[in-house]
């Protein structure tokens, strides 16, 4: 850590790190309160595409997490921004609970394909329609391509097998001044470290033994849970 500037931001993954569906990771609420007492910006990032930001916020507040809507940055909002910037009309392959985040977007005569986690739409007819659109030149916007995620009943297939790309956008602080805490070694930790941040992997959510060996460079640290990661940040990085 010699020569590294003081940390200014902590990015926190949500699903699998703070909570698993409607259950909080033990101790996560108190750990978040401790982190907020430090002089560091706290933001929440998620690639979930199965529910709108409003629904996600309500779920987290029911679990007694102290956070505000403007602190949450989702891949759905990034996709919406991209559609608006490029003035595209999307075929939206996302769950019905996520459609709220695309309110006002013109979807008539679509000329782009947007894919997230959408089990109800991953059928032959819909995917074939998307296939034909892409062959005709429509851009494919993959909101995320996680291989799997954690549900209360176990691991579940993610959208990764159905998509070929992922585009993230964040520009609110220097990567060298931020750390990412997440349960996905490749997408959370690996992606953050590729962008120049530190990545801390937690052994909750979708974590599987040996995941810490699947990225290069390896995670800055692997912790049992979010509270342990916060303790490390507070004691060693600020």
Secondary structure, 3 states (H helix, E strand, C coil): CCCCCCCCEEEEECECCCEECCEECCCHHHHHHHHHCCCCEEEEEECCCCCCHHHHHHHHHHCCCCCCHHHEEEHHHHHHHHHHHHCCCEEEECCHHHHHHHCCCCCCCCCEEEECCCHHHCCHHHHHHHHHHHHCCCEEEECCCCCEEEECCEEEECHHHHCCCCCCCCCCCCHHHEEEEECCHHHHHHHHHHCCCEEEEECCCCCCCCHHHCCCCCCCEEECCHHHHHHHHHHHHC
